[in-house]
Amino acid sequence: MHKRLGVLLFAYGLFLVCCGALGFILTGETSASSLLNGGLFGSLMMVMGVLHRQGRLWTQPASLSATAVFTLTFTWRAVIQWYTTLNGDTTHVGIAVLLTIMTFASGSLALLLLRHYRH
């Protein structure tokens, strides 16, 4: 399972990079922060996946912490986007859906990492 978690962390990082690019497109190419954050944090998670696969034990608590923070951040941002959408601005639907997907993916990975965490 140890090596499988490394592969999942790498795939999650790739997912974050893709979501950052998609977020940039969905905002009409006005959100450079989605590219920066997706690229930066996605790349960081891909590195964590490689290091975890190599047996670096510190990567699991670090990855768990990061995915938990990402889950909270994506939840907060999704709620804001859904609130804006429900108040009549339907231009935010795409971003709201993307952030909701990111919330569930991040939360699922955080729970998996927590389940396999060994102190």
SEMARLUM-356995 format. One record per residue (C-alpha): residue number from 1; residue in one letter; x, y, z. Coordinates in nm, 4 decimals, padded with zeros to 6 digits. Layout:
SEMARLUM-356995
{NUM 'a' {X Y Z}}
...
END
This chain:
SEMARLUM-356995
{1 'm' {00.0000 00.0000 00.0000}}
{2 'h' {00.2938 00.2294 00.0676}}
{3 'k' {00.3959 00.2534 -00.2981}}
{4 'r' {00.0333 00.2795 -00.4072}}
{5 'l' {-00.0091 00.5874 -00.1865}}
{6 'g' {00.2905 00.7426 -00.3619}}
{7 'v' {00.1254 00.6851 -00.6986}}
{8 'l' {-00.2016 00.8340 -00.5681}}
{9 'l' {-00.0195 01.1418 -00.4387}}
{10 'f' {00.1478 01.1867 -00.7764}}
{11 'a' {-00.1864 01.1469 -00.9558}}
{12 'y' {-00.3469 01.3955 -00.7145}}
{13 'g' {-00.0727 01.6466 -00.7945}}
{14 'l' {-00.1377 01.6018 -01.1643}}
{15 'f' {-00.5101 01.6469 -01.0939}}
{16 'l' {-00.4368 01.9786 -00.9176}}
{17 'v' {-00.2278 02.1019 -01.2111}}
{18 'c' {-00.5081 02.0136 -01.4550}}
{19 'c' {-00.7703 02.1772 -01.2316}}
{20 'g' {-00.5606 02.4937 -01.2147}}
{21 'a' {-00.5468 02.5081 -01.5939}}
{22 'l' {-00.9189 02.4356 -01.6220}}
{23 'g' {-00.9964 02.7025 -01.3630}}
{24 'f' {-00.7944 02.9523 -01.5637}}
{25 'i' {-00.9966 02.8676 -01.8751}}
{26 'l' {-01.3311 02.8746 -01.6905}}
{27 't' {-01.2635 03.2222 -01.5544}}
{28 'g' {-01.2056 03.3567 -01.9028}}
{29 'e' {-00.8302 03.3549 -01.8478}}
{30 't' {-00.8543 03.6171 -01.5727}}
{31 's' {-00.7406 03.4036 -01.2784}}
{32 'a' {-00.3658 03.3711 -01.3018}}
{33 's' {-00.3697 03.2519 -00.9406}}
{34 's' {-00.5421 02.9292 -01.0453}}
{35 'l' {-00.2521 02.8561 -01.2807}}
{36 'l' {00.0068 02.9506 -01.0210}}
{37 'n' {-00.1556 02.7641 -00.7307}}
{38 'g' {-00.2489 02.4597 -00.9371}}
{39 'g' {00.0960 02.4405 -01.0888}}
{40 'l' {00.2863 02.5084 -00.7691}}
{41 'f' {00.0888 02.2915 -00.5278}}
{42 'g' {00.0228 02.0242 -00.7879}}
{43 's' {00.3949 01.9978 -00.8577}}
{44 'l' {00.4657 01.9859 -00.4851}}
{45 'm' {00.2230 01.6960 -00.4425}}
{46 'm' {00.3791 01.5127 -00.7387}}
{47 'v' {00.7209 01.5472 -00.5714}}
{48 'm' {00.5683 01.4241 -00.2440}}
{49 'g' {00.4322 01.1221 -00.4316}}
{50 'v' {00.7735 01.0366 -00.5734}}
{51 'l' {00.9405 01.0799 -00.2330}}
{52 'h' {00.6694 00.8753 -00.0618}}
{53 'r' {00.7154 00.5967 -00.3135}}
{54 'q' {01.0888 00.6021 -00.2344}}
{55 'g' {01.0072 00.5361 00.1312}}
{56 'r' {01.0487 00.8805 00.2871}}
{57 'l' {00.8202 00.8402 00.5885}}
{58 'w' {00.7837 01.2136 00.6603}}
{59 't' {00.5934 01.2580 00.3349}}
{60 'q' {00.2761 01.0919 00.4650}}
{61 'p' {00.2049 01.3367 00.7512}}
{62 'a' {00.3127 01.6267 00.5282}}
{63 's' {00.0819 01.5108 00.2484}}
{64 'l' {-00.2016 01.4501 00.4917}}
{65 's' {-00.1648 01.8030 00.6280}}
{66 'a' {-00.1546 01.9540 00.2807}}
{67 't' {-00.4578 01.7654 00.1516}}
{68 'a' {-00.6544 01.8539 00.4664}}
{69 'v' {-00.5748 02.2228 00.4155}}
{70 'f' {-00.6644 02.1948 00.0462}}
{71 't' {-00.9958 02.0297 00.1401}}
{72 'l' {-01.0844 02.3155 00.3734}}
{73 't' {-00.9760 02.5778 00.1194}}
{74 'f' {-01.1689 02.4208 -00.1683}}
{75 't' {-01.4767 02.3812 00.0534}}
{76 'w' {-01.4662 02.7469 00.1527}}
{77 'r' {-01.4155 02.8645 -00.2048}}
{78 'a' {-01.6872 02.6306 -00.3401}}
{79 'v' {-01.9386 02.7625 -00.0856}}
{80 'i' {-01.8634 03.1191 -00.1953}}
{81 'q' {-01.9034 03.0283 -00.5643}}
{82 'w' {-02.2295 02.8384 -00.5028}}
{83 'y' {-02.3624 03.1293 -00.2940}}
{84 't' {-02.2841 03.3706 -00.5789}}
{85 't' {-02.4478 03.1341 -00.8278}}
{86 'l' {-02.7614 03.0911 -00.6160}}
{87 'n' {-02.7897 03.4698 -00.5929}}
{88 'g' {-02.8294 03.4911 -00.9686}}
{89 'd' {-02.4784 03.5083 -01.1149}}
{90 't' {-02.4768 03.1888 -01.3196}}
{91 't' {-02.1331 03.2659 -01.4655}}
{92 'h' {-01.9851 03.1030 -01.1527}}
{93 'v' {-02.1448 02.7602 -01.2014}}
{94 'g' {-01.8419 02.6076 -01.3764}}
{95 'i' {-01.6002 02.7200 -01.1071}}
{96 'a' {-01.8418 02.6069 -00.8343}}
{97 'v' {-01.8631 02.2586 -00.9880}}
{98 'l' {-01.4846 02.2404 -01.0334}}
{99 'l' {-01.4219 02.3438 -00.6722}}
{100 't' {-01.6792 02.0922 -00.5495}}
{101 'i' {-01.5023 01.8132 -00.7400}}
{102 'm' {-01.1689 01.9314 -00.5995}}
{103 't' {-01.3169 01.9295 -00.2477}}
{104 'f' {-01.4347 01.5693 -00.2777}}
{105 'a' {-01.1094 01.4497 -00.4364}}
{106 's' {-00.8992 01.6217 -00.1701}}
{107 'g' {-01.1189 01.5036 00.1163}}
{108 's' {-01.1158 01.1466 -00.0105}}
{109 'l' {-00.7378 01.1452 -00.0354}}
{110 'a' {-00.7016 01.3057 00.3086}}
{111 'l' {-00.9221 01.0334 00.4614}}
{112 'l' {-00.7249 00.7615 00.2835}}
{113 'l' {-00.3952 00.9066 00.4081}}
{114 'l' {-00.5360 00.9341 00.7599}}
{115 'r' {-00.6555 00.5731 00.7523}}
{116 'h' {-00.3073 00.4512 00.6558}}
{117 'y' {-00.1140 00.6863 00.8820}}
{118 'r' {00.1234 00.5140 01.1217}}
{119 'h' {00.2960 00.7201 01.3917}}
END
